[in-house]
Amino acid sequence: MRVIILHSDVGSCASADEQDVLTQVEAVSGALKRLGHEALPMALGLDLDNAERRLRETACDLVFNLVETVGGQGRLIHLAPALLDSLQIPYTGAGTEATFLSSNKLAAKKLLHAHRLGTPGWASLRDSSWRGPFPAGSPFIIKSVWEHASVGLEEGSVVSPRTMEELRDEIRRRLGELGADAFAERYIDGREFNLSVLAGKDGPEVLPPAEIEFIGYGDERIRIVGYRAKWDETAYEYHHTPRRFGFGPEDRLLLRTLKRMALRCWHLFGLRGYARVDYRVDCNGNPWILEINSNPCLSPDSGFTAATQQAGLRYDEVIGRIVEDAFRTD
């Protein structure tokens, strides 16, 4: 097939998380070529008329969608699948609705909450999940509604307000660094897991669960996987938050619960191709869903790829399964 690899337009001054999409393009392109396909990278910007013209001219059979931002904004990520839907071009990964719902963290949390899937309580400038007295002094983490890759997320993102108004003041104060739209989520002090899911001919397969460890984090360090932990190779956090896949029998029930929740998220959001669900597990062993990632990073050193390797899958095989799922109609 002729396959367009559609990706975010990356400028020369792009940050490390934005530049990573080019690593994904290179890796996916190599896999597609080894599978016998023609692979043509194409950047997507805000000029959708131009993008439509170029897509029509290439007469491609499939688009491999790696778009994470449009015009540098995560809130526009759904424009890529929406454009492809309007052109009736098959594409990999989540559809327009699933992309929008999973990328808008507040929309995702409300859907999870409505279906009784545990997610930490939240507050925004417009609404709140709180019913009853505000938990004065409890820790909250201030997050971007739209931006992913832990953009704007660090230890200082955790605050302990005394009132809801104080919490909303904290949200207002951080809007500029969080993409102009932010919310506060109850901070869960505990273990952090992520479970990746890959489509297959017999349905979605939950890959081996991963736990992010916090090595050398004493009581003085807040346990979060922030921007430095993911992208700054010079940072303490980057070198002290490894992932592990080995678990003892004491975690068997917990891991079974996390797997069941991941599959529920897959079907609830209408995900396709591949996805990842991030969790926190509190000191009582209760799991809380933090985010649904409908297009996790496919770089060779990514967490998703590490999970596929733990499952005994070759990179080319994974890309092939994602491509096959784009044409599945059941």
VEXDRENVEX-445571 format. One record per atom (N, C-alpha, C): x, y, z. Coordinates in pm, whole numbers, plus 32768, in hexadecimal, padded with zeros to 4 digits. Layout:
N
XYZ ...
% end
This chain:
330
80537F888000 800080008000 8057807C8000 801D80E97FD3 805B816C7FE3 802681A88065 807E81C080C5 805681ED814A 809282768167 803D82D68185 806A835981B5 807B8352824C 80F08379827D 81048386830F 80EB84178332 807484328364 804C84BB8386 807D84DC8413 80C2854B8421 80FB856D84A4 80F3860384BD 810786288539 810686B5855F 817786FF8519 815B877B84F4 81C287CF84B6 822187FF8525 829F87DB851A 830087F88585 835E88678559 835F88D485A2 83B689458583 8444893085B5 849D8986858A 852B897985AF 854389908644 84E989D98684 84FA89F78713 849D89A2876A 846E89348733 840E88E0877B 844D88A287F7 83FC8889885C 842A884B88D7 844587B588C1 848287768924 84A986E98916 8431868F88FE 83C286A98943 834C86548930 8311866488A4 831886DD886B 82E686F387E4 834086B1877C 83C486BA8790 842286818732 841B85E88730 83EA85AC879A 83E4851B87A1 838F84DE8732 832E852B86FE 82DA84F48694 832C84D28618 839B851A8602 83F184FC858F 8437847685A0 84588453861B 849083CE8638 84288363861B 83AA837F863E 833F83208620 832C8310858A 8331837F8541 8321837984AF 838C83208471 84088331849D 847682E28467 8463824D8485 843C822E8501 842C81A28528 83B6816184DF 834481A784D9 82CE81708496 82E781618401 832B81C383C5 834B81BD8338 83A081438317 84058129836A 845980B58355 840B8033835E 83B2802B83C1 83617FB283D1 83047F9C835A 82C38007832E 82687FFC82BB 82B17FCD823F 832980018226 83777FD981B1 839F7F4781BA 83C67F1B8232 83EB7E8E8242 83727E32822F 82FB7E688248 82807E1B8233 82507E2081A2 829B7E68814E 827C7E6A80C0 822A7EE08090 82167F4380E6 81C67FB880C2 821F802D8098 81E5808B8053 8226810A8035 81FF816C80A3 826081AF80DE 82468209814E 827082978129 821182F68137 822A83828112 820583DD8188 8267841781CE 82498473823D 820684F3820A 81A98528825B 816785A7823A 814485EF82BB 8170866C82C6 815386BD833C 80CA86FF832F 80838707839E 7FFF874883A1 800787C883F3 7FE3883883B4 7FDB88B783FA 7F4C88EB83FC 7F3D896D8412 7EB889A7841D 7E7689BE8395 7EC189B78328 7E8889CA82A3 7E4989468274 7DCC8931829B 7D8888B3827C 7D6788A781E7 7D4F891781A4 7D3689118113 7DB088DA80CB 7E25890880F3 7EA188D680B7 7EB4884280D6 7E97881B8152 7EA4878F8179 7E4687378128 7DCB87668114 7D6A871B80C5 7D9C87078036 7DD087737FFB 7E03876A7F71 7E7587057F68 7ED4870A7FC5 7F4686B07FBF 7F1D861F7FD3 7EBC8608802C 7E8D85808044 7E4885477FC8 7DFA859B7F85 7DB7856D7F0B 7E1D85507E9D 7E8285A47E91 7EE585947E27 7F3785147E36 7F4F84EA7EB2 7FA184737EC7 7F5483F27EA9 7ED083FA7EAA 7E7C83837E91 7EAA830E7EE8 7EB683277F69 7EE782BF7FC3 7E79825B7FE5 7EA481E48011 7E46817C803A 7E26818480CF 7E8181C2811B 7E7481C681AC 7EC5823B81E2 7E968276824F 7EE582D8829A 7F07829C8322 7F89829D8342 7FB4827583C8 7FB982F78419 7F5C83068475 7F49838684B9 7FA183918536 800683E7852E 805D840385A1 804E849285D2 7FE284D685AB 7FCD856285D1 7FAE856B8666 7FFC85BC86AD 7FE885D2873C 7FBD8661875A 7FE686BE8702 7FBC8749870D 7FA4877F8680 7F5187E68676 7F3F882E85F8 7F5788C18617 7FB388FD85CE 7FD9898685EE 801589928679 8054892586A9 80928925872E 8030891887A0 7FB088FC8784 7F4B88F687EC 7F0F886987F7 7F18882F886F 7EDE87AD8885 7E4787AC8879 7E07881E8893 7D758825888E 7D3E88118801 7D978818879B 7D6B88088710 7D8D877E86D8 7DB48721872C 7DE0869E86FE 7D74865586AE 7CF5866C86CE 7C888625868B 7C73865585FB 7CB486C485D3 7CA386F4854A 7CDB869184E5 7D428646850B 7D7E85E584AD 7D1B85778489 7CE3852D84EA 7C8284C784C4 7C0385018487 7BDB857A84B2 7B6485B88477 7B7885D483E3 7BEF860783BF 7C0E86218333 7C0E859F82E3 7C4A8537831A 7C5184B782D4 7BC7847782C6 7B728488832C 7AE884588321 7AA0849E82AE 7AB2852282A4 7A6C856E823B 7A9C854581B0 7B1A851881A6 7B5184ED8125 7B3B8458810D 7B0484148172 7AEA8384816A 7B698335814D 7BD6835E8190 7C5583188184 7C6882C38203 7C80824181F6 7C9981EF826D 7D16822082B7 7D138215833C 7D868240838B 7D9381EC8409 7E0A81EC8440 7E25819D84B7 7DFA81E88535 7DE7819B859F 7DCC81D58622 7D3D81FF8637 7D29824C86A1 7CA3827386CC 7C5F82CF8668 7BD982C58663 7B8A831C860E 7B7C83A7864A 7B3283FE8606 7B27848A862E 7AEB849986BA 7A7B845686D3 7A3884658755 7A8F843087C6 7ACA83BA87B3 7B1F837F881B 7B9A83D58835 7BD3840E87CB 7C47846587DA 7C2484E1882C 7BB3851E880D 7B8985958857 7B6E857488E9 7B20850B8902 7AF884EA898B 7B6F84C389E2 7BCE847A89A9 7C40844E89F9 7CA784BC8A0A 7CB1851989AA 7D13858489B3 7CE685F48A10 7C64860B8A19 7C2F866B8A79 7C2486238B00 7C82863C8B59 7C8985EF8BD4 7C0B85FE8C2A 7BCE86748C28 7B5386878C76 7AE186368C3A 7AD386378BB6 7A6A85E88B76 7A7F85548B93 7AFD85288B8F 7B1C849C8BAB 7AF784788C3B 7B1884CE8C99 7AFB84B28D25 7A6484AD8D3F 7A1B85058CFF 798A85058D11 794B84868CDA 797F84558C69 794D83D98C30 796F83638C89 79EA83608CBA 7A1282F58D16 79BC82F68D94 79A8836D8DCC 7958837A8E46 78C8834D8E2F 788F83708DBD 7805834A8D9E 77F582B38D93 7860826F8D6B 785B81DD8D5C 789D81958DD1 78AD81DC8E3E 78DD81A48EBC 796681638EB0 79BB819F8E60 7A4781788E59 7A9581DE8EAC 7AD881B08F13 7B1882098F72 7B7A826A8F34 7B6382EB8F4A 7BC183538F1F 7BC483BC8F8E 7C3883F58FAD 7C3F8455901D 7BE084CB900A 7BAC84FE9079 7B5685739075 7B9D85EB9039 7B4E86489002 7B8A86B98FB9 7B3B87398FCD 7B7A87A58FA6 7B3788288FA5 7B7288798F33 7B1E88C38EED 7B4C891F8E85 7B1889AA8EA9 7B2D8A098E4F 7AF98A8F8E69 7A618A958E55 7A298A2E8E19 79998A2F8DFB 794989CB8E4D 7985895B8E70 793988F78EBB 799488A78F15 795988478F5C 79A487F68FBB 795A87738FD1 79A5870B8FF0 7968868A9011 7947868290A6 796B86ED90F0 795D86E49181 78CC86EC91AE 78A886909203 782486909244 783C868A92DA 781786F19320 783286F593AE 78A3875493CF 78D48750944C 793B87AF9478 79BC87A29426 79FB8812940D 7A7B881193C5 7AE787D89421 7B3D877E93EE 7BA587419442 7C1987A1945A 7C0887FD94B4 7C6B886694CC 7CF4882C94EB 7D5B886194A6 7DE3883594BF 7E0E87B89475 7DB18777942F 7DD386FF93E4 7E2087259365 7E7C86D19338 7ECB86F492C1 7E7C86E3923F 7E8D874291E5 7E56873E915E 7EC9875890FC 7EBC87229085 7F20873A901E 7EDF878A8FAC 7F1F87F68F84 7EE9884C8F1B 7F1C881B8E93 7EBF87FC8E38 7EE287C18DB7 7EA688128D44 7EE288038CD0 7EA788388C55 7E3287DF8C2C 7DC7881D8BFC 7D5587D08BCA 7D7A87868B4B 7DCB87C68AF5 7DE387918A6E 7E6E875C8A56 7ED4879D8A8D 7F5D87788A6A 7F8786F88AB0 7FCA86A08A64 7FF986228A9C 809186258AA7 80D285B18AB2 816485A68AC2 819285EB8B42 813785F88BA5 815686378C26 818286C88C19 8153870C8BB2 817387998B9E 814487EB8C17 81A088398C52 817F888F8CC3 816E88478D47 819487C88D4D 817E87778DC4 8200875F8E0E 820987918E8A 827F877E8EDE 825487798F70 82B5876B8FCB 829487639059 824387DB9087 826488519052 821C88CB907A 818C88CD904B 8163886B8FFA 80D988648FCC 807B88329039 80B487F990A3 806287C49111 80508831917B 7FD2884F919C 7FB188B891FC 7F5188819264 7F4788C592D5 7EED889A9342 7E98890F936F 7E3089329324 7DDD89A79344 7D7F898B93BA 7D5289F793F7 7CF589EA9467 7C6489F4943A 7C4D8A3293C8 7BC48A439396 7BC18A2C92FF 7B478A1A92CB 7B388A0A923C 7B648A8891F2 7B4B8AFC922B 7B738B7791E9 7C0B8B8391E3 7C518B59924C 7CE38B579248 7D158AFA91D9 7CD38A8891CC 7CFA8A299164 7CE68A6590D9 7C778AA990C6 7C5D8AE69044 7CBD8B5A9028 7CE88B9E9091 7D4E8C069080 7DD08BC8904D 7DF38B539082 7E6C8B0D9053 7E5E8AE78FC0 7DE78ABA8F98 7DD08A978F0C 7DE28B128EB3 7DA48B818EDB 7DAF8BFD8E8D 7E408C298E7E 7E8D8C1C8EE8 7F178C4A8EE9 7F6E8BFD8E86 7F488B818E66 7F9C8B2A8E13 7F688B1A8D84 7F008B628D60 7EC58B508CDB 7F298B698C6A 7F7E8BCD8C7A 7FDB8BEF8C0F 803B8B7F8BEC 80698B358C50 80CA8ACA8C37 80888A458C17 80038A3E8C1E 7FBD89BF8C09 7F5E89C58B92 7F7B8A198B31 7F2A8A1A8AB8 7EA78A618AC6 7E9C8ABE8B25 7E278B158B37 7DAA8ACD8B66 7DB58A4E8B8A 7D418A058BBF 7D77899B8C1F 7D4E89A48C9E 7D87894B8D02 7D1C891F8D66 7D3E88BB8DB4 7CE4888B8E1D 7D3888538E8E 7CF788368EFE 7D3D87FB8F71 7D0487708F8A 7D5E87138FA6 7D3886888FC0 7D6D865E9048 7D1D86189094 7D4A85E89118 7DC985949106 7E3185B8914D 7EB085709141 7EAA84ED9190 7EC78480914A 7EC883FC9188 7F5983D691A4 7F7D83CB9222 800583A69248 800B830E924D 804F82D491EA 8055824291E6 80A782119171 8088819C9142 80D1815D90D3 8098818C904D 80ED81918FE8 80C181BC8F63 80D5814B8EFF 806A812D8EB5 806B80C28E52 803C80F98DCB 806480B68D61 802380CD8CE0 801480488C98 7FA280378C58 7F847FBE8C0D 7F6A7FE38B7C 7FB47FA68B22 7FA57FBE8A93 7F4A7F548A57 7F007F7D89F0 7EA27F2389AD 7EBE7F288917 7EC07EB388D7 7EDC7EA98848 7E6F7E588805 7E3A7E8B8796 7DD27E44874D 7E097DC38711 7DB27D618703 7DD67CE386C3 7D5D7CA8867D 7D727C3F8632 7D037C0585E7 7C977BCC8641 7CBA7BAB86BD 7C587B76871C 7C2B7BDE8781 7C487C5C8765 7C217CC887C0 7C9A7D078802 7C837D688859 7CF47DAF889A 7D3F7D5488FA 7DC47D6188F8 7E1B7D158950 7E5C7D7489B4 7E497D598A34 7E8C7DAA8A9B 7F1A7D758AAB 7F7B7DCB8A97 80087DA58A9D 80377DA08B2F 80AA7D668B49 80DC7D5D8BD3 80DC7DE48C1B 80A77DE88C94 809F7E678CDE 81287E988D08 81357F1D8D0C 81B27F5C8D36 81987FB38DB1 81F67FB48E0C 81F1800F8E7F 8266806F8E77 824B80EE8E8F 82B481528E97 82E481598F28 8363813C8F3D 839A81408FC4 83D781C98FE0 83D481F0905E 840E826E9089 8485824E90E4 84F9823E90A5 8571821490EB 85B3828D912F 85D0828091B0 861482EC91F7 85B98361921B 8535834D920D 84D783B79231 84B683A792C6 84EB83FF9316 84C783FD93A4 8444844693BB 842684609438 83AA84A6945A 83A885349424 841F856A9406 842585F693DB 840586059346 8405859A92F9 83E985A29269 835C8571924A 831685BE91FA 8290859691D0 829C8536915B 825384C99161 825D846090FC 8200847B9086 823584BE9021 81EB84D28FA5 824B84BD8F30 821284918EC0 826184818E46 824C85008DF4 829D85668E12 828E85E88DD4 82DE85F48D53 82E5866E8D22 832986868CA2 83BC86618CA9 840186848D17 849086658D22 84A885CE8D24 844F85858D65 845F84F48D6D 845584B38CE3 840984F18C88 83F684B68C03 845A84E98B9B 848485698BA7 84C985A68B37 855185E48B56 857185FE8BD2 85EE86438BF3 865685DD8C21 86B285B98BC8 871585528BE7 8778857F8C51 877D85FE8C73 87D9862F8CDA 879786318D64 871586148D6B 86CA86238DE7 86D385A78E40 86CB85BB8EC2 86C8854E8F23 865184F38F07 85DF85308EEC 856384E38ED8 856E84848E60 85B584AF8DF8 85C2845F8D7E 860783D98D9C 866983DC8DF5 86BA83658E12 868883158E8A 862183458ECE 85F283018F46 855F82D98F3F 852982D18EC5 849F82A38EB3 849A82368E47 84E081C68E5E 84DE815A8DFC 845881108DFE 843B80CC8D92 83C480758D8F 83EF7FE58DA7 83987F998DE4 83B37F0B8DF8 833A7EB98DCE 83537E3C8DA6 82E87DE48D79 82DA7D678DD0 83367D538E2D 83317CDB8E80 82E17CF28F00 82817C988F1C 822C7CA68F93 821F7C208FDB 820A7C28905D 81F67BB090AD 81657B8890B6 81497B1690F3 80BF7AE590FF 80657B42914F 809F7B9691A5 804E7BF291F5 80087C5C91A0 803A7C719126 7FFE7CD690CD 7F9F7C999066 7F8B7C15906C 7F3D7BD29004 7EB07C0A8FF9 7E6B7C1A9069 7DE17C4C9066 7DDC7CDC9035 7E397D2F9062 7E3E7DBA9036 7E537DC28F9F 7EB07D768F6A 7ECD7D7B8EDB 7E577D498E89 7E107CE68EBE 7D987CB68E79 7D2F7D248E73 7D237D718EE0 7CC37DE18EE3 7CEB7E4E8E80 7D6C7E6F8E7D 7D9B7ED58E1F 7D827EAA8D8F 7D987E2D8D70 7D817DFA8CE9 7CED7E068CC4 7C977DE08D21 7C077DE88D07 7BDC7E798CF0 7C127ED58D3D 7BF17F628D2D 7C247F968CA6 7C9B7F6B8C7B 7CD27F988BFB 7C787F6D8B87 7C467EF38B8E 7BEC7EC28B24 7B687F0D8B25 7B377F2E8B9C 7ABC7F7E8BA4 7AD080078B65 7B4480438B7E 7B6380C58B41 7B6A80BA8AA9 7BA780518A77 7BB2803C89E6 7B28803D89A6 7ACB7FF389E0 7A457FE989A6 79F2806789C2 7A0080A08A38 79B381178A5B 79D5818D8A01 7A5581A389E5 7A8082138993 7A8081F388FE 7A6A817488DC 7A6B814E884F 7AF581598812 7B5A8127885A 7BE58132882C 7C0380CC87BE 7C6B80E78771 7C9380908704 7D2B808C86FB 7D5F802186C5 7DED801886A7 7E4480008721 7E5280668775 7EAA805E87E9 7E8680CD884A 7EA680B988C8 7E84811D892F 7ED180FC89AE 7ECA81588A0F 7F0781428A91 7EAF81828AFC 7EA2813F8B6D 7E5681748BDF 7EB781868C54 7EB781FE8C8F 7F10821D8CFF 7EC2821B8D81 7EFE81E28DE9 7EBB81D18E6A 7F1382028EDD 7ED182218F4B 7F1082288FCD 7EC681C49027 7F128181907D 7ED7812490DE 7EF881589169 7E90817591B9 7EA781B3923B 7ED7814C92A2 7EF0817C931B 7F2A81279383 7ECE80B693AE 7E4E80C1938C 7DEE805793AC 7DDB7FF69338 7E29800992CD 7E207FAF925B 7DB27FD191F9 7D7680499206 7D0C807191AB 7D4680B1912D 7D21808190B4 7D5580BC9039 7D038134900C 7D47819B8FD9 7D0782138FA7 7D3E82318F1B 7CE582438EBB 7D1082608E33 7D3282F48E28 7DAC83118DFA 7DD8839A8DE9 7DB983CD8D5C 7DDF837F8CF6 7DCF83AC8C6C 7DBB83368C0F 7D7983528B9E 7D6F82F48B2F 7DBF83318ABC 7E2482EA8A8E 7E76831C8A1E 7E5482CA89A2 7E0F830B8944 7DDF82C488CD 7E4A82B98860 7EBA8300886F 7F2782F5880D 7FAE82FA8855 7FCB829788A9 804A829B88F3 80C282988896 813182CA88C8 81AB82D58879 81D8824D8845 8200824A87C6 822F81CF8786 82C681D0876E 830F822987AF 83A0822887A2 83D881A387D6 8448817787A1 848280F787CD 849F80F08863 84B7816488A4 84D581628933 845D818A8989 83E5818B894F 836E81B5899A 833B814789F6 82E6816F8A54 82AA810E8AAD 825180AA8A65 820780DB8A00 81B1808189B3 82048016896D 8272803F892C 82C77FE088E7 83067F7D8949 832C7FAE89BF 83657F548A24 82FF7EEA8A4C 82807F108A56 82177EAF8A78 82057E488A0A 820D7E73898C 82007E12891E 82757DB1891F 82EB7DE18940 83607D888947 83507D2289B7 83177D4E8A28 82FD7CF18A95 829B7C858A6B 82427CA78A0E 81E27C4689DB 821C7BED896E 829B7C03894C 82DD7BB288E7 82BF7BDB8859 82957C588845 82707C8987C0 82E27CDB8784 82FD7CC68704 835E7D1786BC 831D7D9C8694 836D7E048686 83397E888664 82E97E8485E2 831E7E40857C 82D87E3A84FB 82517DF4850A 824C7D90855F 81CE7D488577 81677DA585B6 81937DF88613 81397E578655 81007EBA85F0 81577EF3859C 81297F538537 80CA7F0E84D6 80E67E9284B3 808D7E47845B 80047E338497 7FFD7E188518 7F7B7E05855A 7F2D7E888561 7F737EF78576 7F307F798578 7EF77F9884EE 7F447F798485 7F167F9083FC 7E9C7F3883DD 7EA37EBA8401 7E347E5E83E5 7DB37E8D8429 7DC07EC384A3 7D497EEC84ED 7D037F6484AD 7D4F7FB1845D 7D1280248419 7CA87FF983B4 7CAF7F7C8387 7C507F4B8321 7BE97EEC835D 7BF07ED783E2 7B937E7B8421 7B0D7EC08436 7AA17E818411 7A1C7EC08419 79C57E858486 79F27E1B84CA 799F7DDD8531 79A97E2B85B4 
% end
